[in-house]
Amino acid sequence: MFFAVVQTVVPPVARAVWRPEVVGVENVPRTGGVILASNHLSFVDSVVIPVVVPRKVVFLAKKDYFEGTGVRGTLQRAWFEGLGMLPVDRDDTKAAMASLDTALEVLGRGEAFGIYPEGTRSRDGRLYRGRTGVAHLALSAGVPIVPVGLRGTQELQPVGATLPRLAPVSVAFGAPISPAGYDGVPLGRARRELTDTVMAAIAALTGQEEAGDYNNRAPDA
């Protein structure tokens, strides 16, 4: 029920305040399993995308956000759950692998799943090489990937800022990328090629310089 309340109240209010520029939202299927693969510039990315997409989008979030105590902890947990986020322990390798199974369950229910192929936020504004988990999900679930390009969210909520501020933000959705074209391709190669195709599409949407290497997670990312 809280999810319904949050989804009814937050998107229109956030859009009215932030006034994000949105392009290509018609590329997001209204029904059925789909992966939204985005660049990652700020913590608030996982709020901005659901705000502009006309359907529920599930993201994974650090389990710390769900473990607070007292009134504040209860409200914070309800907030993240209301946004459709699911907890994951990113410091536990087994739990991180299990998160892929969680994602497959979400997609299997015909829902939208949001993911950042870079793995963590870019701190220098460049676009880092994508990790192949996004392709693993698409190939396993047989669902399309919609590339998403965010601009300006690093100013909306810079690293270290507690609350969002006012800043120009744009969200662009590219054409869906189907995993069907990789039938018969060796799995490892298919994952790498599909991931690279997705990252190239994201780069075209954002205009970011491509780093050409993986992004390592900072201690507080």
MDAnalysis code that builds the backbone (N, CA, C; Angstrom):
import MDAnalysis as mda
import numpy as np

u = mda.Universe.empty(663, n_residues=221, atom_resindex=np.repeat(np.arange(221), 3), trajectory=True)
u.add_TopologyAttr("name", ["N", "CA", "C"] * 221)
u.add_TopologyAttr("resid", np.arange(1, 222))
u.add_TopologyAttr("resname", ["MET", "PHE", "PHE", "ALA", "VAL", "VAL", "GLN", "THR", "VAL", "VAL", "PRO", "PRO", "VAL", "ALA", "ARG", "ALA", "VAL", "TRP", "ARG", "PRO", "GLU", "VAL", "VAL", "GLY", "VAL", "GLU", "ASN", "VAL", "PRO", "ARG", "THR", "GLY", "GLY", "VAL", "ILE", "LEU", "ALA", "SER", "ASN", "HIS", "LEU", "SER", "PHE", "VAL", "ASP", "SER", "VAL", "VAL", "ILE", "PRO", "VAL", "VAL", "VAL", "PRO", "ARG", "LYS", "VAL", "VAL", "PHE", "LEU", "ALA", "LYS", "LYS", "ASP", "TYR", "PHE", "GLU", "GLY", "THR", "GLY", "VAL", "ARG", "GLY", "THR", "LEU", "GLN", "ARG", "ALA", "TRP", "PHE", "GLU", "GLY", "LEU", "GLY", "MET", "LEU", "PRO", "VAL", "ASP", "ARG", "ASP", "ASP", "THR", "LYS", "ALA", "ALA", "MET", "ALA", "SER", "LEU", "ASP", "THR", "ALA", "LEU", "GLU", "VAL", "LEU", "GLY", "ARG", "GLY", "GLU", "ALA", "PHE", "GLY", "ILE", "TYR", "PRO", "GLU", "GLY", "THR", "ARG", "SER", "ARG", "ASP", "GLY", "ARG", "LEU", "TYR", "ARG", "GLY", "ARG", "THR", "GLY", "VAL", "ALA", "HIS", "LEU", "ALA", "LEU", "SER", "ALA", "GLY", "VAL", "PRO", "ILE", "VAL", "PRO", "VAL", "GLY", "LEU", "ARG", "GLY", "THR", "GLN", "GLU", "LEU", "GLN", "PRO", "VAL", "GLY", "ALA", "THR", "LEU", "PRO", "ARG", "LEU", "ALA", "PRO", "VAL", "SER", "VAL", "ALA", "PHE", "GLY", "ALA", "PRO", "ILE", "SER", "PRO", "ALA", "GLY", "TYR", "ASP", "GLY", "VAL", "PRO", "LEU", "GLY", "ARG", "ALA", "ARG", "ARG", "GLU", "LEU", "THR", "ASP", "THR", "VAL", "MET", "ALA", "ALA", "ILE", "ALA", "ALA", "LEU", "THR", "GLY", "GLN", "GLU", "GLU", "ALA", "GLY", "ASP", "TYR", "ASN", "ASN", "ARG", "ALA", "PRO", "ASP", "ALA"])
u.atoms.positions = np.array([
    [0.825, -1.195, 0.000],
    [0.000, 0.000, 0.000],
    [0.867, 1.255, 0.000],
    [1.958, 1.234, 0.792],
    [2.826, 2.403, 0.843],
    [3.429, 2.674, -0.520],
    [3.729, 1.585, -1.267],
    [4.258, 1.763, -2.618],
    [3.278, 2.558, -3.462],
    [1.999, 2.207, -3.374],
    [0.982, 2.906, -4.162],
    [0.913, 4.380, -3.787],
    [1.043, 4.662, -2.487],
    [1.004, 6.056, -2.029],
    [2.199, 6.826, -2.567],
    [3.389, 6.241, -2.415],
    [4.613, 6.899, -2.880],
    [4.542, 7.146, -4.387],
    [4.085, 6.123, -5.127],
    [4.028, 6.251, -6.582],
    [2.977, 7.259, -7.031],
    [1.971, 7.471, -6.223],
    [0.936, 8.444, -6.571],
    [1.393, 9.867, -6.279],
    [2.149, 10.038, -5.195],
    [2.520, 11.376, -4.735],
    [3.872, 11.849, -5.265],
    [4.903, 10.998, -5.159],
    [6.267, 11.439, -5.443],
    [6.510, 11.840, -6.900],
    [6.170, 11.007, -7.903],
    [6.495, 11.384, -9.289],
    [5.972, 12.748, -9.725],
    [4.676, 13.048, -9.552],
    [4.211, 14.354, -10.011],
    [4.850, 15.524, -9.271],
    [5.093, 15.343, -7.957],
    [5.729, 16.408, -7.179],
    [7.176, 16.602, -7.644],
    [7.906, 15.500, -7.807],
    [9.308, 15.573, -8.229],
    [9.424, 16.183, -9.625],
    [8.527, 15.785, -10.518],
    [8.570, 16.346, -11.878],
    [8.269, 17.844, -11.860],
    [7.354, 18.252, -11.004],
    [6.997, 19.666, -10.909],
    [8.159, 20.496, -10.353],
    [8.910, 19.920, -9.411],
    [10.016, 20.641, -8.781],
    [11.270, 20.604, -9.648],
    [11.652, 19.398, -10.101],
    [12.893, 19.243, -10.858],
    [12.738, 19.602, -12.333],
    [11.538, 19.422, -12.874],
    [11.248, 19.670, -14.288],
    [12.284, 19.003, -15.204],
    [12.463, 17.702, -15.082],
    [13.453, 17.021, -15.918],
    [13.044, 17.023, -17.390],
    [14.031, 17.132, -18.260],
    [13.788, 16.998, -19.695],
    [13.809, 15.501, -20.015],
    [12.742, 15.000, -20.572],
    [12.621, 13.564, -20.830],
    [12.431, 13.327, -22.330],
    [13.271, 12.444, -22.874],
    [13.214, 12.129, -24.298],
    [13.141, 10.613, -24.478],
    [12.260, 10.157, -25.360],
    [12.224, 8.745, -25.738],
    [11.555, 7.811, -24.760],
    [10.744, 8.341, -23.820],
    [10.113, 7.459, -22.839],
    [9.191, 6.451, -23.517],
    [8.757, 6.753, -24.740],
    [7.919, 5.798, -25.478],
    [8.685, 4.524, -25.828],
    [10.014, 4.534, -25.667],
    [10.817, 3.338, -25.927],
    [10.732, 2.319, -24.792],
    [10.171, 2.727, -23.661],
    [10.018, 1.813, -22.527],
    [8.700, 1.061, -22.688],
    [8.746, -0.270, -22.859],
    [7.501, -1.041, -22.980],
    [6.619, -0.834, -21.748],
    [5.338, -0.703, -21.965],
    [4.428, -0.459, -20.851],
    [4.143, -1.722, -20.046],
    [4.347, -2.871, -20.637],
    [4.121, -4.134, -19.934],
    [5.257, -5.107, -20.259],
    [5.364, -6.147, -19.442],
    [6.351, -7.187, -19.693],
    [7.709, -6.882, -19.096],
    [8.499, -7.913, -18.912],
    [9.829, -7.756, -18.347],
    [10.720, -6.916, -19.238],
    [11.458, -5.999, -18.649],
    [12.388, -5.146, -19.389],
    [13.476, -4.667, -18.439],
    [14.663, -4.497, -18.972],
    [15.791, -3.987, -18.194],
    [16.069, -2.552, -18.619],
    [16.147, -1.645, -17.648],
    [16.544, -0.272, -17.919],
    [17.998, -0.138, -17.485],
    [18.906, -0.013, -18.451],
    [20.341, 0.041, -18.167],
    [20.833, 1.471, -18.330],
    [21.309, 2.052, -17.232],
    [21.647, 3.480, -17.233],
    [23.093, 3.749, -16.821],
    [23.580, 4.906, -17.258],
    [24.827, 5.408, -16.670],
    [24.524, 5.814, -15.233],
    [25.566, 6.030, -14.446],
    [25.346, 6.252, -13.013],
    [26.208, 7.414, -12.533],
    [25.544, 8.528, -12.174],
    [26.249, 9.730, -11.774],
    [25.993, 10.140, -10.329],
    [24.864, 9.674, -9.760],
    [24.472, 10.140, -8.425],
    [23.582, 9.118, -7.741],
    [23.547, 9.188, -6.422],
    [22.649, 8.336, -5.648],
    [21.205, 8.536, -6.090],
    [20.879, 9.765, -6.467],
    [19.494, 10.107, -6.794],
    [19.038, 9.535, -8.145],
    [19.947, 8.929, -8.901],
    [19.572, 8.323, -10.190],
    [18.434, 7.325, -10.028],
    [18.475, 6.576, -8.925],
    [17.459, 5.540, -8.692],
    [16.111, 6.114, -8.289],
    [16.078, 7.420, -8.088],
    [14.800, 8.101, -7.845],
    [14.329, 8.781, -9.125],
    [15.268, 9.389, -9.837],
    [14.926, 10.125, -11.056],
    [14.293, 9.219, -12.110],
    [14.883, 8.051, -12.333],
    [14.363, 7.168, -13.384],
    [12.930, 6.716, -13.091],
    [12.629, 6.184, -11.893],
    [11.236, 5.805, -11.609],
    [10.259, 6.976, -11.679],
    [10.750, 8.185, -11.396],
    [9.879, 9.364, -11.424],
    [9.372, 9.654, -12.841],
    [10.192, 9.361, -13.856],
    [9.806, 9.722, -15.221],
    [9.280, 8.546, -16.042],
    [9.406, 7.327, -15.507],
    [8.917, 6.148, -16.223],
    [7.491, 5.827, -15.764],
    [6.554, 5.658, -16.683],
    [5.156, 5.429, -16.301],
    [4.846, 3.996, -15.887],
    [5.763, 3.352, -15.192],
    [5.519, 2.029, -14.633],
    [6.530, 1.797, -13.516],
    [6.271, 0.804, -12.679],
    [7.165, 0.502, -11.569],
    [8.519, 0.032, -12.087],
    [9.592, 0.571, -11.509],
    [10.954, 0.150, -11.839],
    [11.626, -0.287, -10.544],
    [12.114, -1.504, -10.508],
    [12.768, -2.053, -9.317],
    [14.282, -1.882, -9.432],
    [14.872, -1.313, -8.403],
    [16.328, -1.189, -8.297],
    [16.799, -1.924, -7.045],
    [18.064, -2.325, -7.047],
    [18.678, -2.862, -5.840],
    [19.349, -1.711, -5.096],
    [19.322, -1.743, -3.771],
    [19.943, -0.694, -2.961],
    [20.695, -1.332, -1.796],
    [21.687, -0.614, -1.282],
    [22.466, -1.130, -0.149],
    [21.558, -1.505, 1.011],
    [21.805, -2.668, 1.589],
    [20.949, -3.154, 2.667],
    [20.962, -2.228, 3.880],
    [22.009, -1.407, 4.008],
    [22.100, -0.471, 5.127],
    [20.885, 0.457, 5.183],
    [20.341, 0.776, 4.004],
    [19.204, 1.695, 3.956],
    [17.939, 1.083, 4.551],
    [17.927, -0.227, 4.720],
    [16.738, -0.919, 5.211],
    [16.884, -1.362, 6.672],
    [18.028, -1.043, 7.290],
    [18.326, -1.596, 8.607],
    [18.346, -0.570, 9.727],
    [17.911, 0.652, 9.446],
    [17.891, 1.686, 10.473],
    [16.882, 1.370, 11.573],
    [17.077, 1.938, 12.736],
    [16.178, 1.709, 13.868],
    [15.419, 2.987, 14.226],
    [14.437, 2.826, 15.073],
    [13.663, 3.973, 15.515],
    [12.746, 4.503, 14.427],
    [12.196, 5.679, 14.679],
    [11.253, 6.286, 13.735],
    [11.936, 6.599, 12.406],
    [13.144, 7.161, 12.485],
    [13.863, 7.513, 11.262],
    [14.153, 6.285, 10.421],
    [14.605, 5.215, 11.082],
    [14.904, 3.987, 10.352],
    [13.662, 3.390, 9.708],
    [12.559, 3.430, 10.415],
    [11.294, 2.901, 9.897],
    [10.831, 3.699, 8.680],
    [10.924, 5.030, 8.784],
    [10.514, 5.884, 7.663],
    [11.424, 5.706, 6.461],
    [12.732, 5.575, 6.726],
    [13.682, 5.387, 5.626],
    [13.426, 4.069, 4.913],
    [13.191, 3.012, 5.693],
    [12.911, 1.699, 5.103],
    [11.627, 1.749, 4.275],
    [10.613, 2.387, 4.816],
    [9.345, 2.493, 4.094],
    [9.517, 3.294, 2.807],
    [10.355, 4.324, 2.869],
    [10.605, 5.155, 1.688],
    [11.237, 4.346, 0.572],
    [12.304, 3.600, 0.890],
    [12.989, 2.820, -0.133],
    [12.102, 1.689, -0.658],
    [11.380, 1.052, 0.232],
    [10.465, 0.002, -0.216],
    [9.363, 0.596, -1.079],
    [8.911, 1.808, -0.713],
    [7.872, 2.470, -1.483],
    [8.320, 2.838, -2.877],
    [9.636, 3.060, -3.044],
    [10.174, 3.366, -4.364],
    [10.421, 2.102, -5.184],
    [10.151, 0.937, -4.563],
    [10.330, -0.320, -5.284],
    [11.731, -0.882, -5.201],
    [12.541, -0.394, -4.248],
    [13.918, -0.869, -4.125],
    [14.005, -2.123, -3.261],
    [14.983, -2.960, -3.579],
    [15.207, -4.204, -2.847],
    [16.615, -4.186, -2.252],
    [16.789, -4.675, -1.008],
    [18.105, -4.626, -0.359],
    [19.078, -5.665, -0.892],
    [20.366, -5.275, -0.956],
    [21.422, -6.205, -1.343],
    [22.678, -5.847, -0.570],
    [23.414, -6.872, -0.137],
    [24.684, -6.677, 0.564],
    [25.791, -6.719, -0.477],
    [26.281, -5.550, -0.871],
    [27.280, -5.481, -1.930],
    [28.664, -5.920, -1.477],
    [28.858, -6.067, -0.159],
    [30.156, -6.498, 0.342],
    [30.229, -8.014, 0.520],
    [29.122, -8.692, 0.272],
    [29.064, -10.152, 0.381],
    [28.956, -10.719, -1.026],
    [30.002, -11.421, -1.463],
    [30.040, -11.928, -2.837],
    [28.863, -12.838, -3.135],
    [28.540, -13.732, -2.200],
    [27.427, -14.659, -2.428],
    [26.105, -13.906, -2.528],
    [25.947, -12.900, -1.667],
    [24.711, -12.118, -1.694],
    [24.613, -11.317, -2.977],
    [25.748, -10.816, -3.448],
    [25.755, -10.051, -4.692],
    [25.359, -10.943, -5.860],
    [25.840, -12.181, -5.850],
    [25.459, -13.125, -6.914],
    [23.974, -13.459, -6.808],
    [23.486, -13.595, -5.573],
    [22.075, -13.901, -5.366],
    [21.193, -12.758, -5.865],
    [21.755, -11.541, -5.909],
    [20.980, -10.401, -6.379],
    [20.595, -10.569, -7.844],
    [21.422, -11.294, -8.607],
    [21.075, -11.567, -10.003],
    [19.848, -12.467, -10.061],
    [19.756, -13.417, -9.132],
    [18.574, -14.281, -9.073],
    [17.340, -13.448, -8.706],
    [17.535, -12.486, -7.807],
    [16.432, -11.597, -7.442],
    [15.964, -10.810, -8.653],
    [16.919, -10.327, -9.423],
    [16.581, -9.576, -10.632],
    [15.812, -10.439, -11.618],
    [16.221, -11.693, -11.758],
    [15.527, -12.605, -12.672],
    [14.095, -12.862, -12.196],
    [13.904, -12.909, -10.884],
    [12.545, -13.075, -10.354],
    [11.678, -11.869, -10.711],
    [12.256, -10.684, -10.589],
    [11.534, -9.454, -10.935],
    [11.145, -9.473, -12.409],
    [12.091, -9.819, -13.253],
    [11.822, -9.862, -14.692],
    [10.824, -10.965, -15.032],
    [10.919, -12.073, -14.307],
    [9.993, -13.176, -14.525],
    [8.562, -12.825, -14.191],
    [8.382, -11.838, -13.309],
    [7.038, -11.368, -12.968],
    [6.526, -10.342, -13.975],
    [7.342, -10.084, -14.983],
    [6.923, -9.116, -15.997],
    [7.128, -7.682, -15.581],
    [8.062, -7.437, -14.647],
    [8.307, -6.086, -14.162],
    [9.556, -5.496, -14.810],
    [9.767, -4.202, -14.570],
    [10.942, -3.499, -15.082],
    [12.029, -3.498, -14.008],
    [13.264, -3.786, -14.412],
    [14.382, -3.825, -13.476],
    [15.431, -2.827, -13.924],
    [15.851, -1.952, -12.993],
    [16.864, -0.948, -13.301],
    [18.245, -1.397, -12.853],
    [19.242, -1.133, -13.685],
    [20.598, -1.573, -13.370],
    [21.609, -0.576, -13.925],
    [22.746, -0.478, -13.244],
    [23.844, 0.376, -13.687],
    [25.008, -0.529, -14.096],
    [25.196, -0.768, -15.386],
    [26.245, -1.690, -15.819],
    [27.651, -1.281, -15.371],
    [27.866, 0.018, -15.112],
    [29.186, 0.449, -14.645],
    [29.488, -0.112, -13.252],
    [28.441, -0.445, -12.508],
    [28.624, -1.028, -11.188],
    [28.556, -0.034, -10.054],
    [29.044, 1.177, -10.277],
    [29.002, 2.207, -9.247],
    [29.067, 3.569, -9.912],
    [28.891, 4.609, -9.117],
    [28.839, 5.958, -9.676],
    [30.172, 6.393, -10.282],
    [30.075, 7.120, -11.390],
    [31.258, 7.728, -11.980],
    [31.580, 9.002, -11.221],
    [32.795, 9.112, -10.747],
    [33.181, 10.295, -9.979],
    [33.885, 11.338, -10.831],
    [34.197, 11.011, -12.063],
    [34.864, 11.990, -12.923],
    [34.036, 12.336, -14.159],
    [32.793, 11.819, -14.197],
    [31.906, 12.155, -15.310],
    [32.083, 11.303, -16.544],
    [33.111, 10.447, -16.558],
    [33.306, 9.576, -17.718],
    [32.418, 8.346, -17.619],
    [32.204, 7.695, -18.761],
    [31.412, 6.470, -18.803],
    [32.362, 5.282, -18.784],
    [32.194, 4.428, -17.771],
    [33.103, 3.298, -17.613],
    [32.573, 2.039, -18.314],
    [33.466, 1.084, -18.476],
    [33.109, -0.153, -19.171],
    [32.019, -0.896, -18.412],
    [31.074, -1.459, -19.143],
    [29.970, -2.162, -18.513],
    [30.346, -3.564, -18.071],
    [29.839, -3.957, -16.927],
    [30.002, -5.332, -16.454],
    [28.880, -6.167, -17.054],
    [29.153, -7.438, -17.281],
    [28.267, -8.251, -18.115],
    [27.017, -8.792, -17.417],
    [26.790, -8.387, -16.163],
    [25.577, -8.833, -15.474],
    [24.316, -8.414, -16.205],
    [24.338, -7.227, -16.824],
    [23.163, -6.749, -17.555],
    [22.828, -7.677, -18.712],
    [23.852, -8.151, -19.418],
    [23.629, -9.066, -20.536],
    [23.204, -10.441, -20.038],
    [23.771, -10.864, -18.912],
    [23.377, -12.142, -18.317],
    [21.884, -12.152, -18.034],
    [21.384, -11.059, -17.477],
    [19.959, -10.975, -17.153],
    [19.109, -11.007, -18.415],
    [19.495, -10.229, -19.411],
    [18.704, -10.151, -20.642],
    [18.675, -11.486, -21.370],
    [19.823, -12.133, -21.448],
    [19.907, -13.414, -22.152],
    [19.175, -14.510, -21.388],
    [19.252, -14.488, -20.060],
    [18.600, -15.514, -19.245],
    [17.088, -15.348, -19.231],
    [16.633, -14.098, -19.131],
    [15.196, -13.837, -19.038],
    [14.536, -13.650, -20.397],
    [15.358, -13.436, -21.428],
    [14.799, -13.210, -22.758],
    [14.028, -11.906, -22.855],
    [14.544, -10.855, -22.202],
    [13.856, -9.563, -22.206],
    [14.746, -8.507, -22.849],
    [14.144, -7.443, -23.382],
    [14.937, -6.381, -24.007],
    [15.602, -5.478, -22.973],
    [16.625, -4.790, -23.423],
    [17.317, -3.795, -22.611],
    [17.062, -2.433, -23.219],
    [16.572, -1.504, -22.406],
    [16.399, -0.122, -22.857],
    [17.544, 0.704, -22.278],
    [18.427, 1.240, -23.132],
    [19.511, 2.081, -22.610],
    [18.966, 3.415, -22.122],
    [19.531, 3.901, -21.018],
    [19.080, 5.159, -20.416],
    [20.282, 6.073, -20.245],
    [20.125, 7.324, -20.658],
    [21.196, 8.306, -20.510],
    [20.784, 9.430, -19.584],
    [21.471, 9.548, -18.462],
    [21.197, 10.614, -17.488],
    [22.224, 11.728, -17.624],
    [21.737, 12.950, -17.502],
    [22.630, 14.109, -17.474],
    [22.192, 15.032, -16.338],
    [23.170, 15.542, -15.607],
    [22.884, 16.547, -14.589],
    [22.569, 16.028, -13.205],
    [22.397, 14.719, -13.037],
    [22.028, 14.226, -11.702],
    [23.160, 14.370, -10.693],
    [24.405, 14.465, -11.180],
    [25.533, 14.682, -10.260],
    [25.466, 16.067, -9.631],
    [24.742, 16.985, -10.258],
    [24.535, 18.314, -9.682],
    [23.251, 18.345, -8.844],
    [22.305, 17.482, -9.206],
    [21.054, 17.396, -8.457],
    [21.314, 16.910, -7.034],
    [22.173, 15.897, -6.919],
    [22.607, 15.439, -5.590],
    [24.059, 14.997, -5.686],
    [24.995, 15.938, -5.461],
    [26.418, 15.609, -5.526],
    [26.809, 14.590, -4.461],
    [27.928, 13.933, -4.676],
    [28.441, 12.980, -3.695],
    [28.625, 13.703, -2.353],
    [28.066, 13.131, -1.295],
    [28.182, 13.717, 0.034],
    [26.998, 14.564, 0.444],
    [26.164, 14.965, -0.542],
    [24.989, 15.777, -0.216],
    [23.901, 14.894, 0.375],
    [23.246, 15.377, 1.431],
    [22.211, 14.595, 2.098],
    [20.898, 14.613, 1.334],
    [20.567, 15.773, 0.771],
    [19.289, 15.926, 0.083],
    [19.497, 16.477, -1.325],
    [18.575, 16.179, -2.245],
    [18.672, 16.732, -3.603],
    [18.491, 18.244, -3.576],
    [18.975, 18.899, -4.616],
    [18.811, 20.333, -4.785],
    [18.236, 20.587, -6.171],
    [18.053, 21.820, -6.549],
    [17.545, 22.143, -7.873],
    [18.696, 22.202, -8.869],
    [18.549, 21.511, -9.991],
    [19.565, 21.502, -11.038],
    [18.923, 20.953, -12.307],
    [19.364, 21.422, -13.466],
    [18.822, 20.906, -14.726],
    [19.159, 19.421, -14.890],
    [18.149, 18.629, -15.192],
    [18.336, 17.185, -15.354],
    [17.655, 16.731, -16.644],
    [18.312, 15.822, -17.355],
    [17.677, 15.246, -18.536],
    [17.799, 13.729, -18.496],
    [16.773, 13.070, -19.007],
    [16.742, 11.607, -19.059],
    [16.352, 11.207, -20.475],
    [17.197, 10.422, -21.122],
    [16.922, 9.976, -22.497],
    [16.867, 8.456, -22.543],
    [15.835, 7.931, -23.201],
    [15.665, 6.493, -23.343],
    [15.898, 6.111, -24.798],
    [16.793, 5.154, -25.015],
    [17.084, 4.713, -26.368],
    [16.181, 3.579, -26.799],
    [16.326, 3.177, -28.042],
    [15.529, 2.077, -28.581],
    [15.881, 0.779, -27.861],
    [14.899, -0.085, -27.605],
    [15.168, -1.368, -26.935],
    [16.161, -2.213, -27.722],
    [17.027, -2.879, -26.995],
    [18.022, -3.778, -27.592],
    [17.623, -5.205, -27.238],
    [17.355, -6.006, -28.241],
    [16.897, -7.379, -28.011],
    [18.075, -8.340, -27.894],
    [17.988, -9.308, -26.977],
    [19.047, -10.313, -26.866],
    [18.894, -11.430, -27.896],
    [17.802, -11.410, -28.646],
    [17.517, -12.504, -29.579],
    [18.593, -12.655, -30.647],
    [19.243, -11.573, -31.008],
    [20.247, -11.636, -32.057],
    [21.499, -12.406, -31.673],
    [21.575, -12.823, -30.419],
    [22.769, -13.523, -29.953],
    [22.547, -15.027, -29.835],
    [21.445, -15.496, -30.367],
    [21.192, -16.933, -30.380],
    [22.315, -17.634, -31.140],
    [22.884, -18.671, -30.534],
    [23.942, -19.425, -31.193],
    [25.338, -18.880, -30.952],
    [25.451, -17.694, -30.372],
    [26.757, -17.122, -30.061],
    [27.235, -17.691, -28.731],
    [28.511, -18.097, -28.622],
    [29.019, -18.606, -27.340],
    [28.666, -17.644, -26.209],
    [28.229, -18.185, -25.060],
    [27.665, -17.388, -23.993],
    [28.575, -16.251, -23.528],
    [29.844, -16.555, -23.288],
    [30.756, -15.517, -22.812],
    [30.884, -14.383, -23.813],
    [30.996, -14.741, -25.068],
    [31.109, -13.728, -26.114],
    [29.814, -12.935, -26.243],
    [28.684, -13.633, -26.141],
    [27.379, -12.956, -26.250],
    [27.213, -11.937, -25.134],
    [27.585, -12.303, -23.924],
    [27.460, -11.371, -22.797],
    [28.314, -10.131, -23.010],
    [29.555, -10.335, -23.464],
    [30.458, -9.200, -23.662],
    [29.974, -8.295, -24.793],
    [29.589, -8.890, -25.903],
    [29.173, -8.099, -27.057],
    [27.870, -7.350, -26.781],
    [26.924, -8.025, -26.120],
    [25.654, -7.369, -25.810],
    [25.879, -6.211, -24.829],
    [26.719, -6.437, -23.834],
    [27.030, -5.374, -22.872],
    [27.686, -4.187, -23.565],
    [28.634, -4.454, -24.451],
    [29.310, -3.365, -25.166],
    [28.332, -2.595, -26.054],
    [27.373, -3.301, -26.640],
    [26.354, -2.640, -27.460],
    [25.505, -1.706, -26.610],
    [25.143, -2.168, -25.428],
    [24.351, -1.349, -24.506],
    [25.139, -0.114, -24.077],
    [26.405, -0.288, -23.742],
    [27.214, 0.846, -23.288],
    [27.430, 1.859, -24.403],
    [27.559, 1.378, -25.639],
    [27.703, 2.294, -26.774],
    [26.434, 3.115, -26.951],
    [25.276, 2.479, -26.718],
    [24.001, 3.188, -26.828],
    [23.876, 4.241, -25.733],
    [24.316, 3.890, -24.522],
    [24.280, 4.858, -23.415],
    [25.196, 6.036, -23.720],
    [26.391, 5.754, -24.247],
    [27.336, 6.816, -24.592],
    [26.744, 7.760, -25.630],
    [25.997, 7.213, -26.592],
    [25.369, 8.038, -27.625],
    [24.298, 8.944, -27.021],
    [23.641, 8.478, -25.961],
    [22.589, 9.262, -25.321],
    [23.144, 10.357, -24.421],
    [24.306, 10.109, -23.813],
    [24.849, 11.050, -22.827],
    [25.957, 11.945, -23.366],
    [26.673, 11.475, -24.380],
    [27.807, 12.229, -24.882],
    [29.020, 12.160, -23.970],
    [28.991, 11.232, -22.997],
    [30.114, 11.107, -22.062],
    [31.360, 10.555, -22.745],
    [32.502, 10.992, -22.251],
    [33.760, 10.403, -22.687],
    [33.823, 8.987, -22.134],
    [34.246, 8.033, -22.939],
    [34.330, 6.644, -22.492],
    [35.702, 6.387, -21.872],
    [35.704, 5.882, -20.645],
    [36.954, 5.661, -19.916],
    [37.744, 4.475, -20.460],
    [37.024, 3.479, -20.995],
    [37.703, 2.312, -21.548],
    [38.159, 1.309, -20.514],
    [37.762, 1.498, -19.261],
    [38.176, 0.597, -18.191],
    [37.013, 0.480, -17.206],
    [37.130, -0.482, -16.273],
    [36.091, -0.669, -15.264],
    [36.216, 0.379, -14.167],
    [35.111, 0.697, -13.533],
    [35.076, 1.659, -12.439],
    [35.131, 0.896, -11.113],
    [36.055, 1.248, -10.264],
    [36.157, 0.596, -8.952],
    [35.343, 1.367, -7.935],
    [34.633, 0.652, -7.095],
    [33.746, 1.273, -6.108],
    [34.545, 1.938, -4.995],
    [34.230, 3.208, -4.741],
    [34.840, 3.931, -3.616],
    [34.209, 3.439, -2.326],
    [34.883, 3.585, -1.180],
    [34.370, 3.078, 0.102],
    [32.966, 3.545, 0.443],
    [32.604, 4.788, 0.069],
    [31.291, 5.300, 0.461],
    [30.316, 5.328, -0.698],
    [30.642, 4.649, -1.814],
    [29.766, 4.696, -2.993],
    [28.614, 3.740, -2.847],
])
